[in-house]
Amino acid sequence: MFSLLISITSCQNEKELNDGDFHFPIIKYEDERKAHLIDTIKMIESMPYIRCIRAFDASIDSAFYKFPQLSYLDHREKGNIIKRDSLKIFVDTNTIIKKTIRNLIPPPPPPLRESYSDEKKYICDSLKAQRQMMNWHEQVTVVQSFPVYIANPTSKTRVLEVQDSRLIMIAEALDENYEWKPIEYHIFSWCGNSYADVKIEGESFVMTDVYNYKGNFKTRMRLKLKNEEEIIYSKPIVAFINEGQFDKPKNLRLKESNFLNPDTLKNDIILETF
């Protein structure tokens, strides 16, 4: 009788809000429509980095979410029962924010000089090559994205799986046969230290974003999020993409296996079944 009473009390103390109880926060930002939309003919890697974690009634200043303060689940807390369920994804298509993409472009390879050895091999000056490799060029591109909120509508803490401060999340779209197919891919890290659990307090959200694509194929797009065994989908939104985004990249080693199998997670690019 005593254990039954505790169980009932625990359930009554944890309340869950409805979808309508979550309102998109106000974001203080400059006009981000100056950034361009992504117009790509190929599938690209998703980059859903965490921008901030806030309570439902908080506003967001875009100047301060570049380096978010995250609260990670301590290994000593893992013995406690902290749930992952009840999280929901909301996409704000009425707000445009900018997303900065940085690519490091290496310098040209050092010139080869002919060796005077009998074998006539070509060698290079290793010290000069090392100095030259320090001059990597950073290519910066600013594009449009939509704010995305992973909301915890309950009154209790929930945890969310992250990898190197970003979510394990991709975008999917309906193809011409009205089947959901990925238009982004996620690369898993080979390092175990890349993975952690972020705590989301009750009635709080994690803010990230998704690319605002441009294309000639009108369809519906949704987000697919992996949180350990939990798989969460957003509601579909209208999107314009290019049909080439459904094609799997040929220059990457792909493995279409189940995300729930830990043996397939490391160093694989999972497209469909995560």
Stockholm file with secondary structure:
# STOCKHOLM 1.0

chainA/1-274         MFSLLISITSCQNEKELNDGDFHFPIIKYEDERKAHLIDTIKMIESMPYIRCIRAFDASIDSAFYKFPQLSYLDHREKGNIIKRDSLKIFVDTNTIIKKTIRNLIPPPPPPLRESYSDEKKYICDSLKAQRQMMNWHEQVTVVQSFPVYIANPTSKTRVLEVQDSRLIMIAEALDENYEWKPIEYHIFSWCGNSYADVKIEGESFVMTDVYNYKGNFKTRMRLKLKNEEEIIYSKPIVAFINEGQFDKPKNLRLKESNFLNPDTLKNDIILETF
#=GR chainA/1-274 SS CHHHHHHHHHHHHCCBCCGGGCCCCCEECCCGGGSBCBCCSSCEECCCBCCEEEETTCCEEGGGCSSCCCCBCCGGGTTSCCCCTTCEEEECTTCCEEEEEEEEECCCCCCCEECCSTTCCEECCHHHHHHHHTCCEEEEEEEEEEEEEEEECBSSCEEEEEETTEECEEEEEECTTSCEEESEEEECCSCGGGEEEEEECTTEEEEEEEECBCCSEEEEEEEEEEETTEEEECCCEEEEECGGGGSCCTTSCBCCCCTTCGGGCTTCEECSCC
#=GC SS_cons         CHHHHHHHHHHHHCCBCCGGGCCCCCEECCCGGGSBCBCCSSCEECCCBCCEEEETTCCEEGGGCSSCCCCBCCGGGTTSCCCCTTCEEEECTTCCEEEEEEEEECCCCCCCEECCSTTCCEECCHHHHHHHHTCCEEEEEEEEEEEEEEEECBSSCEEEEEETTEECEEEEEECTTSCEEESEEEECCSCGGGEEEEEECTTEEEEEEEECBCCSEEEEEEEEEEETTEEEECCCEEEEECGGGGSCCTTSCBCCCCTTCGGGCTTCEECSCC
//
